[in-house]
């Protein structure tokens, strides 16, 4: 007798290794070892046959990643009606990592610029329009797309439900009913003609003989008995022969059939109408975030609301002082002048004047200053970005970008400082803030910057988390740096 025998089964399905499973054999009586072997073989035979059958391989649709593409729309002119525009792919999130949108699944154009791909345009997290990609091409060594900028579709307004005749019994709204007269003819149901149930009954004769009645002619039109005859003096509208037949020949066609004519009609060209191509980097070029995601996600505004307007002014002023010092724009104190020889009376006058200190000079203005404050996650603190540059020619200009947050004591904590000049842009590019965007579809925003050099440019994503500004992704092969994980 074998009590509690355990048989370990190792099998595979469709040629792929599968983890071992255990089949519990409950206690039973065996008279001999031979009979035990026969029973064990009989139990293993169906399992061996089942392991050779490949079965049906099913695909789990839940494990298929949902792609999310991020691009930058650039245009000149009016928003929504640009003079020229283009869309530049940045990233494609495949569910695990950020891929370079300019080369991801390129055949030959990348997947992010496939025809009829639709992007949702966003400014500060709010949707401002749609952009449909029609064509794609290469400009200055990178792929760009061209298409149509369309307005956001208006929300559909559902029609109010129409009450049927059976709903009147349960409706609280007042209903007008026709008053029954003594001379009304009874309907088929025995009631007056005012009810809806008597609509199929014969009409009652009017009590007033001079009251006009409606009669139906053979043509299906209803007229009153007082207008049975047409009015000869009533003006009528007649359609001209030329409008009725657009294909009628003109006098010139009748006299000279070989004479060429210009006819109005639709063009035979069926290609897509796209905005003119935007070339180069014009100074009036504007930028906006573009996101393509098959899932409909609600807008996520990134604006941070200060508890007090004074807090915002305090932080901005502190950042401006840091920017002036980094750009070398701090006003140096005036050099002391040599004291001249003075008489006793002049010394007393100078002492009285020195008691009133002179007001400090106004701070040096920052050229092209942009100050924005973001709330990159719901309930998170303020993330401030300040960009500015000095005046002068491009070779003499200095550029600055600051990413900062308030610390626990209400002071400014600088997380990133980027300072460069026009003569070394290929080594230290100028960081231009585009906007915040949720690139990973996790309800947390990243800061998207354009890294503009002397002859090339890239886009970089920065994630601000736990008091640090981490470079999350750089497009274009890493000329100005690679992702932080590589």
C-alpha positions in Angstrom: 0.0 0.0 0.0 1.4 3.4 -1.1 0.1 6.4 1.0 0.4 9.9 -0.5 2.4 9.2 -3.6 3.5 12.4 -5.5 4.2 12.4 -9.2 6.2 15.3 -10.7 5.3 16.1 -14.3 7.6 18.1 -16.5 6.1 19.0 -19.9 6.2 21.7 -22.5 3.6 23.2 -24.8 4.3 24.2 -28.4 8.0 23.6 -27.9 8.3 26.2 -25.1 9.5 25.2 -21.6 6.8 25.3 -19.0 7.3 25.2 -15.2 6.8 21.8 -13.6 3.5 21.0 -12.1 2.6 18.4 -9.4 -0.3 16.1 -9.5 -1.4 14.7 -6.2 -2.4 11.0 -6.2 -4.6 10.3 -3.2 -4.0 7.1 -1.1 -5.2 3.9 -2.7 -4.5 0.1 -2.4 -2.1 -1.6 -4.8 -1.7 -5.3 -4.8 1.6 -5.4 -6.6 4.4 -3.3 -7.9 3.5 -4.2 -11.5 0.0 -3.0 -11.2 1.3 0.3 -9.8 3.5 0.7 -12.9 0.6 0.0 -15.2 -1.6 2.6 -13.5 1.2 5.2 -13.5 1.7 4.6 -17.3 -2.0 4.9 -17.9 -2.0 8.2 -16.0 0.9 9.6 -17.9 -0.3 8.6 -21.4 -2.9 11.3 -21.8 -0.5 13.9 -20.5 2.2 12.9 -23.0 -0.3 13.1 -25.8 -1.6 16.5 -24.6 2.0 17.9 -24.4 2.5 17.1 -28.1 -0.6 19.1 -29.2 0.5 22.7 -29.7 -3.0 24.1 -28.9 -4.2 27.6 -29.7 -1.9 30.5 -28.9 -3.9 33.5 -27.7 -2.6 37.1 -27.6 -3.1 39.1 -24.5 -4.4 42.5 -25.7 -3.8 44.1 -22.3 0.0 43.6 -22.6 0.1 45.4 -26.0 1.7 48.9 -25.2 -0.1 52.0 -26.2 2.2 54.4 -28.0 2.3 58.1 -27.0 4.1 60.5 -29.3 5.3 64.0 -28.4 6.2 66.5 -31.0 6.7 70.3 -31.3 4.6 72.3 -33.8 6.4 75.4 -35.1 4.6 78.1 -37.1 4.7 81.8 -38.1 1.6 84.0 -38.3 -1.6 83.6 -36.4 -2.4 80.6 -34.2 -4.9 78.4 -35.9 -4.3 80.1 -39.3 -0.5 80.0 -39.7 1.4 81.4 -42.7 3.7 78.4 -42.6 4.1 75.6 -40.1 5.8 72.2 -39.5 5.8 69.6 -36.9 9.0 68.1 -35.4 8.8 64.7 -33.7 10.6 64.4 -30.3 9.7 61.2 -28.5 7.6 58.0 -28.7 6.8 56.3 -25.4 6.4 52.5 -26.1 5.2 51.6 -22.6 8.7 51.0 -21.3 11.1 53.7 -22.4 11.2 56.8 -24.5 12.2 56.3 -28.1 13.6 58.9 -30.5 10.6 60.1 -32.5 12.7 61.1 -35.4 13.9 57.6 -36.2 11.4 55.3 -34.4 10.1 52.7 -36.9 11.2 54.8 -39.9 10.1 53.3 -43.3 11.4 55.7 -44.6 9.6 58.4 -42.6 9.3 57.7 -38.9 6.1 56.3 -37.3 5.4 59.7 -35.7 5.0 61.3 -39.1 2.9 58.7 -40.9 0.2 60.2 -43.0 -3.1 61.0 -41.3 -1.6 60.8 -37.8 -3.4 63.3 -35.6 -1.8 65.4 -32.9 -3.5 67.4 -30.2 -1.9 70.8 -29.8 -1.5 72.0 -26.2 -0.4 75.2 -24.5 0.1 75.0 -20.8 -1.7 71.7 -20.8 -4.8 72.9 -22.5 -5.9 71.8 -25.9 -5.9 74.5 -28.6 -6.4 72.5 -31.8 -5.6 69.5 -33.8 -2.9 68.9 -36.4 -3.2 66.2 -39.1 0.0 65.0 -40.7 -0.3 64.8 -44.5 3.3 64.7 -45.8 6.8 64.3 -44.3 10.3 65.2 -45.5 13.8 65.9 -44.3 15.0 69.4 -43.5 18.6 70.1 -42.4 19.2 66.4 -41.7 16.0 65.8 -39.7 12.5 64.6 -40.4 9.6 67.1 -40.2 5.9 66.8 -41.1 3.5 69.1 -42.8 -0.3 69.1 -42.6 -3.4 71.0 -41.6 -4.1 72.8 -38.3 -7.8 72.3 -37.4 -9.9 73.7 -34.5 -11.0 71.4 -31.7 -14.3 69.7 -32.4 -17.3 71.2 -30.6 -18.9 68.9 -28.0 -22.0 67.1 -29.2 -25.2 68.3 -27.6 -27.7 65.5 -27.1 -31.2 66.3 -28.0 -33.8 66.4 -25.3 -35.9 63.3 -25.1 -39.3 63.6 -26.8 -42.3 62.7 -24.8 -44.6 60.2 -26.5 -48.4 60.1 -26.1 -48.1 57.6 -23.4 -45.8 59.9 -21.4 -48.5 62.5 -20.9 -50.2 60.5 -18.2 -47.0 60.6 -16.1 -45.8 64.1 -16.9 -46.1 67.0 -14.4 -46.1 69.6 -17.2 -49.5 71.2 -18.1 -51.1 70.0 -21.3 -53.5 71.9 -23.5 -56.6 70.0 -24.6 -59.3 71.0 -26.9 -62.6 71.9 -25.3 -65.5 69.6 -26.3 -68.6 71.4 -27.7 -72.1 70.1 -27.7 -72.3 70.0 -31.5 -69.0 68.1 -32.0 -69.5 64.9 -33.8 -68.6 61.8 -31.8 -65.5 59.9 -32.6 -65.1 56.2 -33.2 -64.5 55.8 -29.4 -67.6 57.7 -28.5 -65.8 60.9 -27.4 -65.4 64.3 -28.9 -63.0 65.1 -31.7 -60.6 67.0 -29.4 -58.8 63.9 -28.1 -56.0 62.2 -29.9 -57.9 59.0 -30.0 -60.4 60.5 -32.4 -57.9 61.6 -35.0 -59.0 58.9 -37.4 -62.7 59.7 -37.1 -64.7 61.9 -39.5 -64.4 65.7 -39.0 -67.3 67.4 -37.4 -69.3 70.1 -39.2 -68.4 73.6 -37.9 -71.0 75.5 -35.9 -70.1 78.7 -37.8 -71.0 78.6 -41.5 -68.7 81.5 -42.3 -65.7 79.9 -40.6 -63.0 78.9 -43.2 -62.1 75.3 -43.4 -59.1 73.4 -44.8 -59.6 71.1 -47.8 -57.0 68.8 -49.3 -56.6 68.8 -53.1 -55.3 65.9 -55.2 -51.8 67.4 -55.2 -51.6 67.0 -51.4 -51.5 70.7 -50.6 -54.0 72.3 -48.2 -55.8 75.5 -48.9 -58.7 77.4 -47.2 -62.1 77.5 -48.8 -61.7 81.3 -49.2 -58.6 80.8 -51.5 -59.9 78.1 -53.7 -59.0 80.1 -56.9 -55.5 81.3 -57.6 -54.8 85.0 -57.4 -53.7 86.4 -60.8 -52.1 89.5 -59.3 -49.8 87.5 -56.9 -46.1 87.7 -58.0 -44.4 84.5 -58.8 -40.7 83.5 -58.9 -39.6 81.8 -62.1 -36.3 80.0 -62.6 -34.3 81.3 -65.6 -33.3 78.9 -68.3 -29.6 79.5 -67.8 -29.9 78.6 -64.1 -32.0 75.6 -64.8 -29.6 74.2 -67.3 -25.9 74.9 -66.6 -24.8 73.0 -69.6 -26.6 75.2 -72.1 -24.5 76.6 -74.9 -23.6 80.2 -74.8 -23.8 82.4 -78.0 -20.1 82.1 -78.5 -20.3 78.3 -78.4 -23.1 78.4 -81.0 -21.1 80.6 -83.4 -17.6 79.1 -82.9 -17.6 75.6 -81.5 -13.7 75.4 -81.6 -13.2 78.5 -79.4 -11.7 77.7 -76.0 -13.8 78.6 -73.0 -13.1 79.1 -69.3 -15.7 77.2 -67.3 -16.2 77.3 -63.6 -15.8 74.1 -61.7 -13.8 72.1 -59.2 -10.2 71.3 -59.8 -9.3 67.8 -60.7 -6.4 67.8 -58.2 -7.2 65.5 -55.3 -4.0 66.0 -53.3 -4.0 67.2 -49.7 -3.9 71.0 -49.1 -1.2 71.8 -46.6 0.3 74.9 -45.2 3.5 76.3 -46.8 6.8 74.8 -45.6 8.5 76.6 -42.8 12.2 76.8 -43.4 15.0 77.7 -41.0 14.5 79.4 -37.6 12.8 82.8 -38.2 12.8 85.2 -35.2 8.9 85.3 -35.1 8.6 81.5 -35.0 6.2 80.2 -32.3 6.1 76.7 -30.7 3.5 74.5 -29.1 3.4 71.0 -27.7 1.8 68.3 -29.8 0.7 65.0 -28.3 -0.7 61.9 -30.2 -2.3 59.3 -28.0 -5.1 56.9 -29.0 -6.6 57.3 -25.5 -8.7 60.3 -24.7 -7.1 62.0 -21.7 -8.5 65.1 -20.0 -6.5 68.4 -20.0 -4.0 68.8 -17.3 -3.2 72.5 -16.8 0.3 73.1 -15.5 -0.2 76.6 -14.0 0.8 76.9 -10.3 -1.5 79.0 -8.0 0.4 81.0 -5.4 -1.1 81.4 -2.0 -0.2 85.1 -2.2 0.9 87.3 -5.1 3.7 88.7 -2.9 5.3 85.2 -2.8 5.5 85.2 -6.6 7.1 88.6 -6.8 9.6 87.7 -4.1 10.7 84.5 -5.9 10.9 86.3 -9.3 13.0 89.1 -7.8 15.4 86.6 -6.2 15.8 84.7 -9.5 16.4 87.9 -11.4 19.2 88.8 -9.0 20.8 85.3 -9.5 20.4 85.7 -13.3 22.1 89.2 -13.3 25.0 87.9 -11.3 25.4 84.8 -13.6 25.3 87.1 -16.7 27.6 89.7 -15.3 25.0 92.4 -15.2 25.3 93.3 -11.5 25.9 97.0 -11.0 29.2 97.5 -9.3 29.4 99.9 -6.4 30.8 103.4 -7.4 34.5 103.9 -6.7 35.1 106.3 -3.8 36.3 109.7 -4.8 39.3 111.4 -3.2 38.2 113.7 -0.4 39.1 117.4 -1.3 40.4 119.9 1.2 37.4 121.5 2.9 36.9 124.2 5.4 35.1 123.6 8.7 31.8 124.9 7.3 32.1 122.7 4.1 32.9 119.7 6.3 29.7 120.3 8.4 27.6 120.6 5.2 29.1 117.4 3.7 28.3 115.5 6.9 24.7 116.6 6.8 24.4 115.4 3.2 26.0 112.1 4.0 23.4 111.4 6.6 20.9 110.9 3.8 22.0 107.8 1.7 21.6 108.0 -2.0 18.9 105.7 -3.5 20.4 102.5 -5.1 20.5 102.5 -8.9 17.8 100.6 -10.7 18.6 97.0 -11.6 19.9 96.3 -15.1 17.0 94.9 -17.2 17.2 91.4 -18.6 16.7 91.0 -22.3 14.1 88.5 -23.5 13.1 87.6 -19.9 10.6 84.8 -19.6 9.4 83.6 -16.1 7.0 80.7 -15.8 5.8 78.7 -12.8 4.5 75.1 -13.1 2.7 72.6 -10.9 4.1 69.5 -12.6 2.0 67.1 -10.5 -1.2 67.5 -8.6 -0.5 68.8 -5.1 3.2 69.4 -5.8 5.0 72.7 -5.1 6.1 75.4 -7.5 8.7 74.8 -10.2 10.1 78.1 -11.6 11.8 78.5 -15.0 13.5 81.8 -15.9 15.3 82.4 -19.3 17.0 85.6 -20.3 20.0 86.9 -22.3 22.1 90.0 -22.6 21.9 92.7 -25.3 24.3 92.9 -28.2 25.2 90.9 -31.2 24.9 87.1 -31.4 28.6 86.5 -30.8 28.6 88.8 -27.7 25.3 87.6 -26.2 25.1 85.5 -23.1 22.2 83.1 -22.5 20.9 81.9 -19.2 18.3 79.3 -18.1 17.4 78.6 -14.5 15.2 75.9 -13.0 14.4 76.5 -9.3 12.0 75.7 -6.5 11.3 77.4 -3.1 13.0 75.6 -0.2 11.5 75.0 3.2 12.6 78.5 4.4 11.0 80.4 1.6 14.3 81.0 -0.3 15.2 80.1 -3.9 16.8 76.7 -4.4 18.4 76.5 -7.9 18.2 73.0 -9.4 19.8 73.8 -12.8 21.8 76.7 -14.2 22.7 76.8 -17.8 24.9 79.7 -19.0 26.3 80.1 -22.5 27.4 82.6 -25.1 26.9 83.1 -28.8 30.6 82.2 -29.6 30.4 78.7 -28.0 26.9 77.5 -28.9 28.2 74.3 -30.3 29.6 73.4 -27.0 26.9 74.8 -24.7 23.6 75.3 -26.6 21.0 77.8 -25.6 18.1 76.2 -23.7 14.8 77.6 -24.8 11.7 76.5 -22.8 8.9 75.1 -25.0 6.4 74.0 -22.4 5.5 71.2 -19.9 4.3 67.9 -21.2 3.3 64.5 -19.8 5.5 62.4 -21.9 5.1 59.1 -20.0 1.3 59.3 -19.5 1.7 59.2 -15.7 0.0 62.5 -14.9 3.3 64.1 -14.1 4.8 66.8 -16.3 8.3 67.1 -17.7 9.9 70.3 -18.9 10.7 70.3 -22.7 13.6 72.5 -23.8 14.9 73.2 -27.2 18.7 73.0 -27.3 19.7 75.4 -30.1 23.3 75.4 -31.3 25.1 77.2 -34.0 24.2 74.8 -36.8 22.0 72.2 -35.2 19.5 71.7 -32.5 17.9 69.0 -30.3 15.1 68.7 -27.8 15.5 67.6 -24.1 13.1 66.5 -21.5 13.9 67.3 -17.8 12.0 65.7 -14.9 12.0 67.7 -11.7 11.6 65.4 -8.7 12.9 65.4 -5.1 14.8 68.6 -5.4 16.7 67.7 -8.6 16.3 68.4 -12.3 17.2 65.2 -14.1 17.8 65.0 -17.9 15.3 62.3 -18.9 15.7 62.3 -22.7 17.6 64.0 -25.5 16.6 63.6 -29.2 18.8 63.5 -32.2 21.4 60.9 -31.1 23.0 62.8 -28.2 25.0 65.5 -29.9 24.5 67.7 -26.8 24.1 64.7 -24.4 22.3 61.4 -24.0 19.7 60.2 -21.7 20.6 60.0 -18.1 20.1 56.2 -18.1 22.7 55.6 -20.7 
